[in-house]
C-alpha cells in the first residue's frame, strides 16, 4: 500500500512537471519561431509592398551597391588576426637553396646519408597523384652542395647508425626557363603590344575585405596606379564556375536561367578545354599555373574532378604541392605552414622565380591561393606584409606587365552573411588592374576606358574577353562594342547594361539594387526624418576654434529651424530578393535589414532650401540615419547669413545673437554682392576667415577663405565683378587690410594687388569695433 502510494505520488508529480515542461517547450518554440520569422525580412510587409511597386515600374535599372568596407553592421565580424608563426619541425640540414644549388650544413650531415628524388607530373596518367623518381644518393663531400636541374624534387637525409633514422625530408620547387613553350613556339620578348600578364588571385576575397585585411598591400597598389573594378560581380556561387569563366569565357555549371556551355560531369579531365593560356602560348608566351591547395584544387576538387592528364602550362606547381602538402612534415607543421615556411610565401617565391627567369620575356601567370582565405574571413590579414613586400621587391620585374589582383567571389561561409552588406560582398569579388606605364603612354584610351568601366557592372566573362585581346596583340585597338552581347573587353568602352541577366549573372547571385520612385505620401516619414536631422545639425553643430570670433564659437549663433514646404522627389533602393532571402545563407539569417531612401525636399521661407540626402531606415529597429552628406542644391536667399557644419554645404538661415554683424548687401543692375567682415582667429593671430557671396541672375556662389597676413590689426572684405563675363569666372575677391594706418589690398590668394589695378572702384569704411570693412561700389 505504501509502495503503491509512493508510486502514485511520484507518477503524479512526473505528470505535473511534464505538463509544465511541455508548456515551456511550446512557448519557447513559438517565441523562437517568431524570432526566426522576424529575421526573414523578405516577408516584411513594407518590403513586399515595395516589391510590388517595383514590378509595376518598367524602367528600374541595376544600381551597383556602393559598399562601405567599414559599415557599422559588419564591424563586429572583423578582427585583426594574430601573426602566423611557423616553427621548424626538423633539423635544418639544408642551409640554402638558391639558383638551383642546394647547400648543406656540413656539421649536421657529417654522419648522414642524403638522397634526391625527382617529383613530376604523371603525364597522360593522372593529376591526382605525382610520379616519384628513384632515390639518387647525393655526394656530400666538399663543398657540401649540389646543383639540381629538375623543377621539383625532394631531399631526404637519414643517420648512418643502425636504425637509419630519417632526420630530414623536404620538397623544393624552382623555375627552369625554357626557350620554347608547350606549343613549340619560341618565347618572345615582351612589348607594348604584347605585354606580360600576371594574375594574382585570392579565394573568397571581396573588395571590402581586401581593404580591411590588406591595408598595406592595398595602399601600395593604389599608389602604384591600380584601378579597382568597383562593379565587378561573380557569375556563379563557387570557385569552379567563376574560374572557368575567367579562363575559358564559358559557363561551366548550369543554373536555373542559363545552361552549361561545356561538360559539367564529375570525373572529367580538362585538357581539351579552351583555356586562355593556350592563346598566350600560341603567341610566344611562357605560361604558369600555380595553386596551393591540392586537396580542394579548382580542377581536382576532392578527387571528384580529374584535372589535367598533361601539363596545362609550361610551369605547373601542382606536383610540388601534392608531394609537400600530403607529407608527414606538413602534417606535423602548424596550419598554413610547411615546416618553418608559410605556405603562401613558398607560393609567392615560385612566382618571383618565374618573373626573374623570364624577365623582359612574354609571360602569362595564373597564381591562385586558397589556403588563408577560402574558409576564413580574417586570416588573410596575416599575409599583408608579405604581399606588400612581394610587390615592392618585384616592382621592376613587373614594369612590363599588366598585373591583375583578383578573386572568384566574396566570402561564402562566415557569419558576416547575417548582414545585407556581407551578402552583397559575397557577390562582388575583388578585381584590380595595373597597366604598365609604357602601354599607358602609347594607348592612353586604355586607362580612360578602364576608369570609365570601373564604375560599371563587370563580370568574370569580361575578364576572359580582356585577356584574349592582350594575348593576340590587340590591346591597343579601340573597338566599338555596339552589338549587345554577354561580355566585353574592359579595355574598350562598355555599352550600357540594364541588369544582371544580359550580363549572364543568375538572379541568385545578382547584387544589384533597383531604384524605384515612390509616391510622395509614402515618403513623408523619410522627409520628416531628413528635416529633423537638418534641424538637429543647425542646433547642435560645433565649430573648431578656427571659426571663432572673440572666443565665441559659431555654434552660439541662433539658426531658424526649417520646415517642409514640399517633397520634390522620393525613391527607394531595393535589393534583390535573392540578397534578402539568400538560400546559401539559411544557416545565417539576417540579423538586421535596412532600406535606403533618396529624398529631395524644399523648405519653407525664409530659407527656401532645396535639400537632398540619402536616408537609411532600419526595419528591425525602426530607426533612421543619414548616409553621407546633406546637400543644398539651390541658390541662397537674400538677407540670410548661411552657416553650415565645417562649411562644406549650405544648410540654414542663422543670425548672430552675440553681436550685430550683418551681411552687407548692395546691387548693380544685374548683380548682388555681399561680404561678411572677417573673423579673427584669435586676439594676436594674423589669420582671418572671410565669407563672400555673389549672385548673377538665379545663380549664386559662396566662399570662405582663410588667409594669413604678415601683420594684421584691422581688416575688411570686399567683392567685385563684371556682369559681362560668365558666372563662374566673372567675379573676384579682395581683402583690404588697415595696418597702423597703411592700407594694402590683397586678392583672395593673399597676394598684394596694387591700387592702380583697382582703378574705377571707390572705398568706404564701415567700422565695427576694430574691424574695418572696405566695400567696393
Secondary structure as UniProt FT lines:
FT   HELIX           2..39
FT   HELIX           41..43
FT   HELIX           45..55
FT   TURN            58..59
FT   STRAND          62..63
FT   TURN            69..70
FT   TURN            72..74
FT   HELIX           75..77
FT   STRAND          94..98
FT   TURN            99..100
FT   STRAND          101..104
FT   HELIX           106..109
FT   TURN            110..111
FT   STRAND          112..122
FT   TURN            123..125
FT   STRAND          126..132
FT   STRAND          136..137
FT   TURN            142..143
FT   STRAND          145..147
FT   STRAND          152..159
FT   TURN            162..163
FT   STRAND          166..173
FT   TURN            182..183
FT   STRAND          196..202
FT   TURN            203..204
FT   HELIX           207..213
FT   HELIX           215..223
FT   TURN            224..225
FT   STRAND          227..228
FT   TURN            230..231
FT   STRAND          232..233
FT   HELIX           239..248
FT   TURN            271..272
FT   HELIX           276..282
FT   TURN            283..284
FT   STRAND          286..291
FT   HELIX           294..296
FT   TURN            298..300
FT   HELIX           301..303
FT   STRAND          315..316
FT   HELIX           318..325
FT   HELIX           328..332
FT   TURN            335..336
FT   STRAND          337..338
FT   TURN            339..340
FT   STRAND          341..342
FT   HELIX           343..357
FT   TURN            358..360
FT   STRAND          363..369
FT   TURN            371..373
FT   HELIX           379..383
FT   HELIX           384..393
FT   TURN            394..400
FT   STRAND          401..406
FT   HELIX           415..418
FT   HELIX           420..427
FT   STRAND          431..434
FT   HELIX           437..442
FT   HELIX           444..453
FT   TURN            454..455
FT   STRAND          458..459
FT   HELIX           460..471
FT   TURN            472..473
FT   TURN            475..476
FT   TURN            490..491
FT   HELIX           501..503
FT   HELIX           507..509
FT   STRAND          513..517
FT   HELIX           520..523
FT   HELIX           524..540
FT   HELIX           545..547
FT   TURN            550..551
FT   HELIX           554..556
FT   STRAND          558..559
FT   STRAND          564..575
FT   HELIX           577..580
FT   HELIX           583..585
FT   TURN            586..587
FT   STRAND          594..603
FT   TURN            605..607
FT   STRAND          610..618
FT   TURN            619..622
FT   STRAND          623..632
FT   TURN            638..639
FT   STRAND          641..643
FT   HELIX           645..647
FT   STRAND          652..655
FT   STRAND          664..667
FT   STRAND          671..680
FT   TURN            683..684
FT   STRAND          687..696
FT   TURN            697..698
FT   STRAND          699..708
FT   STRAND          714..721
FT   TURN            723..724
FT   TURN            727..729
FT   STRAND          731..739
FT   TURN            740..741
FT   STRAND          742..747
FT   TURN            748..749
FT   STRAND          752..753
FT   HELIX           755..758
FT   TURN            759..760
FT   STRAND          765..768
FT   TURN            769..770
FT   STRAND          771..774
//
